Amino acid sequence: MFGLSGKELIGVYLLLRRHEKDFDMVFSQLFLRIESCLYDHLSIEELEHIEEIYTQDIDVLTERGFC
């Protein structure tokens, strides 16, 4: 097992989101777990602009104590 930074987690989420229609059960469950985590730690506005947040040089999740 290994940990991911907040920025890495957002990157994985964005990658998975682009391919969501092709998921099997394992990827679907992983995607939902990551999405749930992001909903717990980010505001609705931040989630709506998550791609912009990813490109910024700020790790929002780590700043909030996620990792």
VMD Tcl script that builds the backbone (N, CA, C; Angstrom):
set m [mol new atoms 201]
animate dup $m
set s [atomselect $m all]
$s set {name element resname resid chain x y z} {
  {N N MET 1 A 0.848 -1.172 0.000}
  {CA C MET 1 A 0.000 0.000 0.000}
  {C C MET 1 A 0.889 1.229 0.000}
  {N N PHE 2 A 0.458 2.255 -0.673}
  {CA C PHE 2 A 1.184 3.509 -0.690}
  {C C PHE 2 A 0.189 4.652 -0.679}
  {N N GLY 3 A 0.640 5.802 -0.220}
  {CA C GLY 3 A -0.231 6.953 -0.126}
  {C C GLY 3 A -0.071 7.874 -1.320}
  {N N LEU 4 A -1.057 8.685 -1.538}
  {CA C LEU 4 A -1.025 9.685 -2.599}
  {C C LEU 4 A -1.159 11.062 -1.975}
  {N N SER 5 A -0.511 12.039 -2.573}
  {CA C SER 5 A -0.740 13.412 -2.149}
  {C C SER 5 A -2.135 13.818 -2.602}
  {N N GLY 6 A -2.625 14.913 -2.070}
  {CA C GLY 6 A -3.932 15.404 -2.487}
  {C C GLY 6 A -3.977 15.709 -3.970}
  {N N LYS 7 A -2.916 16.313 -4.477}
  {CA C LYS 7 A -2.853 16.651 -5.901}
  {C C LYS 7 A -2.846 15.385 -6.758}
  {N N GLU 8 A -2.124 14.363 -6.321}
  {CA C GLU 8 A -2.106 13.091 -7.049}
  {C C GLU 8 A -3.491 12.458 -7.065}
  {N N LEU 9 A -4.181 12.520 -5.934}
  {CA C LEU 9 A -5.524 11.948 -5.853}
  {C C LEU 9 A -6.481 12.651 -6.819}
  {N N ILE 10 A -6.387 13.963 -6.879}
  {CA C ILE 10 A -7.227 14.715 -7.822}
  {C C ILE 10 A -6.871 14.327 -9.250}
  {N N GLY 11 A -5.598 14.164 -9.545}
  {CA C GLY 11 A -5.176 13.754 -10.878}
  {C C GLY 11 A -5.736 12.397 -11.257}
  {N N VAL 12 A -5.688 11.448 -10.335}
  {CA C VAL 12 A -6.244 10.112 -10.590}
  {C C VAL 12 A -7.758 10.220 -10.804}
  {N N TYR 13 A -8.413 11.023 -9.997}
  {CA C TYR 13 A -9.855 11.219 -10.136}
  {C C TYR 13 A -10.199 11.762 -11.526}
  {N N LEU 14 A -9.460 12.779 -11.970}
  {CA C LEU 14 A -9.729 13.363 -13.288}
  {C C LEU 14 A -9.511 12.351 -14.406}
  {N N LEU 15 A -8.470 11.559 -14.284}
  {CA C LEU 15 A -8.202 10.521 -15.281}
  {C C LEU 15 A -9.332 9.488 -15.307}
  {N N LEU 16 A -9.742 9.036 -14.128}
  {CA C LEU 16 A -10.822 8.051 -14.052}
  {C C LEU 16 A -12.135 8.624 -14.578}
  {N N ARG 17 A -12.399 9.874 -14.258}
  {CA C ARG 17 A -13.652 10.504 -14.681}
  {C C ARG 17 A -13.785 10.510 -16.202}
  {N N ARG 18 A -12.665 10.681 -16.906}
  {CA C ARG 18 A -12.694 10.698 -18.373}
  {C C ARG 18 A -13.049 9.336 -18.966}
  {N N HIS 19 A -12.824 8.273 -18.192}
  {CA C HIS 19 A -13.039 6.915 -18.706}
  {C C HIS 19 A -14.129 6.155 -17.944}
  {N N GLU 20 A -14.942 6.883 -17.226}
  {CA C GLU 20 A -15.942 6.269 -16.339}
  {C C GLU 20 A -16.855 5.284 -17.062}
  {N N LYS 21 A -17.216 5.558 -18.290}
  {CA C LYS 21 A -18.155 4.686 -19.017}
  {C C LYS 21 A -17.571 3.314 -19.331}
  {N N ASP 22 A -16.252 3.172 -19.241}
  {CA C ASP 22 A -15.594 1.908 -19.570}
  {C C ASP 22 A -15.257 1.048 -18.349}
  {N N PHE 23 A -15.689 1.455 -17.173}
  {CA C PHE 23 A -15.276 0.788 -15.934}
  {C C PHE 23 A -15.894 -0.587 -15.744}
  {N N ASP 24 A -15.110 -1.460 -15.119}
  {CA C ASP 24 A -15.661 -2.683 -14.560}
  {C C ASP 24 A -16.013 -2.367 -13.100}
  {N N MET 25 A -16.431 -3.355 -12.351}
  {CA C MET 25 A -16.880 -3.136 -10.978}
  {C C MET 25 A -15.759 -2.589 -10.085}
  {N N VAL 26 A -14.543 -3.070 -10.250}
  {CA C VAL 26 A -13.416 -2.631 -9.409}
  {C C VAL 26 A -13.137 -1.151 -9.625}
  {N N PHE 27 A -13.037 -0.722 -10.877}
  {CA C PHE 27 A -12.764 0.686 -11.158}
  {C C PHE 27 A -13.932 1.564 -10.741}
  {N N SER 28 A -15.131 1.067 -10.910}
  {CA C SER 28 A -16.306 1.830 -10.508}
  {C C SER 28 A -16.299 2.093 -9.007}
  {N N GLN 29 A -15.976 1.081 -8.230}
  {CA C GLN 29 A -15.912 1.240 -6.774}
  {C C GLN 29 A -14.780 2.183 -6.369}
  {N N LEU 30 A -13.635 2.065 -7.023}
  {CA C LEU 30 A -12.509 2.961 -6.740}
  {C C LEU 30 A -12.887 4.402 -7.036}
  {N N PHE 31 A -13.493 4.625 -8.190}
  {CA C PHE 31 A -13.917 5.962 -8.579}
  {C C PHE 31 A -14.884 6.549 -7.551}
  {N N LEU 32 A -15.846 5.768 -7.121}
  {CA C LEU 32 A -16.822 6.249 -6.138}
  {C C LEU 32 A -16.174 6.563 -4.797}
  {N N ARG 33 A -15.183 5.767 -4.394}
  {CA C ARG 33 A -14.474 6.036 -3.133}
  {C C ARG 33 A -13.690 7.338 -3.217}
  {N N ILE 34 A -13.014 7.555 -4.329}
  {CA C ILE 34 A -12.251 8.796 -4.503}
  {C C ILE 34 A -13.205 9.981 -4.565}
  {N N GLU 35 A -14.275 9.840 -5.316}
  {CA C GLU 35 A -15.251 10.919 -5.448}
  {C C GLU 35 A -15.854 11.281 -4.089}
  {N N SER 36 A -16.173 10.278 -3.296}
  {CA C SER 36 A -16.729 10.515 -1.961}
  {C C SER 36 A -15.738 11.267 -1.084}
  {N N CYS 37 A -14.489 10.885 -1.158}
  {CA C CYS 37 A -13.439 11.561 -0.395}
  {C C CYS 37 A -13.340 13.031 -0.810}
  {N N LEU 38 A -13.381 13.288 -2.107}
  {CA C LEU 38 A -13.292 14.665 -2.591}
  {C C LEU 38 A -14.506 15.472 -2.149}
  {N N TYR 39 A -15.683 14.870 -2.190}
  {CA C TYR 39 A -16.885 15.565 -1.724}
  {C C TYR 39 A -16.796 15.901 -0.232}
  {N N ASP 40 A -16.109 15.078 0.528}
  {CA C ASP 40 A -15.946 15.335 1.959}
  {C C ASP 40 A -14.977 16.477 2.250}
  {N N HIS 41 A -14.035 16.731 1.337}
  {CA C HIS 41 A -12.966 17.685 1.622}
  {C C HIS 41 A -12.991 18.958 0.776}
  {N N LEU 42 A -13.787 18.979 -0.277}
  {CA C LEU 42 A -13.845 20.154 -1.138}
  {C C LEU 42 A -15.256 20.729 -1.160}
  {N N SER 43 A -15.339 22.023 -1.411}
  {CA C SER 43 A -16.654 22.667 -1.530}
  {C C SER 43 A -17.249 22.329 -2.903}
  {N N ILE 44 A -18.516 22.595 -3.052}
  {CA C ILE 44 A -19.182 22.364 -4.330}
  {C C ILE 44 A -18.524 23.206 -5.417}
  {N N GLU 45 A -18.209 24.449 -5.096}
  {CA C GLU 45 A -17.548 25.323 -6.070}
  {C C GLU 45 A -16.186 24.762 -6.489}
  {N N GLU 46 A -15.444 24.250 -5.522}
  {CA C GLU 46 A -14.147 23.657 -5.842}
  {C C GLU 46 A -14.309 22.418 -6.719}
  {N N LEU 47 A -15.302 21.622 -6.432}
  {CA C LEU 47 A -15.544 20.428 -7.257}
  {C C LEU 47 A -15.931 20.803 -8.689}
  {N N GLU 48 A -16.677 21.887 -8.832}
  {CA C GLU 48 A -17.066 22.335 -10.167}
  {C C GLU 48 A -15.856 22.815 -10.970}
  {N N HIS 49 A -14.799 23.241 -10.272}
  {CA C HIS 49 A -13.597 23.759 -10.925}
  {C C HIS 49 A -12.377 22.892 -10.626}
  {N N ILE 50 A -12.591 21.604 -10.450}
  {CA C ILE 50 A -11.524 20.720 -10.005}
  {C C ILE 50 A -10.366 20.634 -11.008}
  {N N GLU 51 A -10.648 20.753 -12.293}
  {CA C GLU 51 A -9.559 20.722 -13.271}
  {C C GLU 51 A -8.663 21.943 -13.128}
  {N N GLU 52 A -9.244 23.091 -12.850}
  {CA C GLU 52 A -8.460 24.310 -12.629}
  {C C GLU 52 A -7.635 24.179 -11.354}
  {N N ILE 53 A -8.226 23.620 -10.320}
  {CA C ILE 53 A -7.507 23.415 -9.060}
  {C C ILE 53 A -6.315 22.503 -9.295}
  {N N TYR 54 A -6.495 21.485 -10.102}
  {CA C TYR 54 A -5.412 20.541 -10.379}
  {C C TYR 54 A -4.229 21.231 -11.060}
  {N N THR 55 A -4.509 22.172 -11.947}
  {CA C THR 55 A -3.432 22.830 -12.681}
  {C C THR 55 A -2.719 23.898 -11.856}
  {N N GLN 56 A -3.309 24.331 -10.750}
  {CA C GLN 56 A -2.668 25.325 -9.889}
  {C C GLN 56 A -1.517 24.678 -9.131}
  {N N ASP 57 A -0.628 25.508 -8.671}
  {CA C ASP 57 A 0.540 25.021 -7.937}
  {C C ASP 57 A 0.246 24.931 -6.437}
  {N N ILE 58 A -0.990 24.584 -6.100}
  {CA C ILE 58 A -1.427 24.492 -4.708}
  {C C ILE 58 A -2.090 23.133 -4.505}
  {N N ASP 59 A -1.732 22.478 -3.423}
  {CA C ASP 59 A -2.341 21.185 -3.098}
  {C C ASP 59 A -3.417 21.424 -2.036}
  {N N VAL 60 A -4.628 21.710 -2.499}
  {CA C VAL 60 A -5.738 22.088 -1.620}
  {C C VAL 60 A -6.007 21.019 -0.564}
  {N N LEU 61 A -6.022 19.772 -0.950}
  {CA C LEU 61 A -6.345 18.709 0.005}
  {C C LEU 61 A -5.287 18.583 1.095}
  {N N THR 62 A -4.025 18.654 0.721}
  {CA C THR 62 A -2.958 18.539 1.712}
  {C C THR 62 A -2.982 19.732 2.658}
  {N N GLU 63 A -3.280 20.912 2.131}
  {CA C GLU 63 A -3.397 22.111 2.981}
  {C C GLU 63 A -4.477 21.933 4.044}
  {N N ARG 64 A -5.484 21.153 3.747}
  {CA C ARG 64 A -6.586 20.929 4.691}
  {C C ARG 64 A -6.371 19.708 5.572}
  {N N GLY 65 A -5.158 19.170 5.525}
  {CA C GLY 65 A -4.838 18.055 6.401}
  {C C GLY 65 A -5.265 16.698 5.885}
  {N N PHE 66 A -5.552 16.605 4.602}
  {CA C PHE 66 A -5.995 15.327 4.027}
  {C C PHE 66 A -4.906 14.267 4.154}
  {N N CYS 67 A -3.666 14.630 3.836}
  {CA C CYS 67 A -2.555 13.667 3.852}
  {C C CYS 67 A -1.599 13.960 4.996}
}
mol reanalyze $m
mol bondsrecalc $m
mol representation Tube
mol addrep $m
